[in-house]
Amino acid sequence: MREKKFSVQEVAIAQKELMNPIIRAAHDFLQFIDVKPIQNQFALIKQQQKQAVFDLNRLSIFDENS
């Protein structure tokens, strides 16, 4: 906070969230474990799924002209 990396509003929101015991426990858990590798794996899976959808050929059996 002393380095002024965050606005006053962001600090107030964070303080309010940390007052809630459930949200505080979730933040503590996320800080305890390293979730970055898991997030990267999910991002890679999503990217592969998007690419697989683009690789599909369009079926024309339901077109009116065929």
C-alpha positions as CSV (number, residue, x, y, z in Angstrom):
1,M,0.0,0.0,0.0
2,R,2.9,2.4,0.7
3,E,4.1,2.1,-2.9
4,K,0.7,3.2,-4.2
5,K,0.3,0.2,-6.5
6,F,-3.4,0.1,-5.8
7,S,-6.1,2.7,-5.7
8,V,-7.9,3.6,-2.5
9,Q,-11.1,1.9,-3.9
10,E,-9.2,-1.3,-4.7
11,V,-7.8,-1.4,-1.1
12,A,-11.2,-0.8,0.4
13,I,-12.8,-3.6,-1.7
14,A,-10.0,-6.0,-0.6
15,Q,-10.4,-5.1,3.0
16,K,-14.1,-5.6,2.8
17,E,-13.7,-9.0,1.2
18,L,-11.2,-10.1,3.8
19,M,-13.6,-9.3,6.6
20,N,-15.9,-12.1,5.3
21,P,-14.6,-15.3,6.9
22,I,-15.6,-17.5,3.9
23,I,-13.9,-15.3,1.4
24,R,-10.9,-14.9,3.7
25,A,-10.6,-18.7,3.9
26,A,-10.7,-18.9,0.1
27,H,-8.0,-16.3,-0.3
28,D,-5.9,-18.0,2.3
29,F,-6.3,-21.3,0.4
30,L,-5.4,-19.8,-2.9
31,Q,-2.3,-18.2,-1.4
32,F,-1.3,-21.4,0.3
33,I,-1.3,-23.6,-2.9
34,D,0.2,-22.7,-6.2
35,V,-2.7,-22.6,-8.6
36,K,-0.8,-21.1,-11.6
37,P,0.1,-24.5,-13.1
38,I,-3.5,-25.7,-12.8
39,Q,-4.7,-22.5,-14.5
40,N,-2.2,-22.9,-17.3
41,Q,-3.4,-26.5,-17.9
42,F,-7.1,-25.3,-18.1
43,A,-6.1,-22.5,-20.5
44,L,-4.3,-25.1,-22.7
45,I,-7.3,-27.4,-22.6
46,K,-9.6,-24.6,-23.6
47,Q,-7.3,-23.5,-26.4
48,Q,-7.3,-27.1,-27.7
49,Q,-11.0,-27.4,-27.5
50,K,-11.5,-24.1,-29.5
51,Q,-9.1,-25.3,-32.1
52,A,-10.9,-28.7,-32.4
53,V,-14.2,-26.8,-33.0
54,F,-12.7,-24.8,-35.8
55,D,-11.4,-27.9,-37.4
56,L,-14.8,-29.4,-37.8
57,N,-16.4,-29.6,-41.2
58,R,-19.9,-28.2,-41.7
59,L,-22.6,-30.7,-42.4
60,S,-24.9,-29.8,-45.3
61,I,-27.5,-32.6,-44.9
62,F,-30.0,-30.2,-43.3
63,D,-29.6,-27.4,-45.8
64,E,-32.7,-26.6,-47.9
65,N,-30.8,-26.5,-51.2
66,S,-29.4,-30.1,-50.9
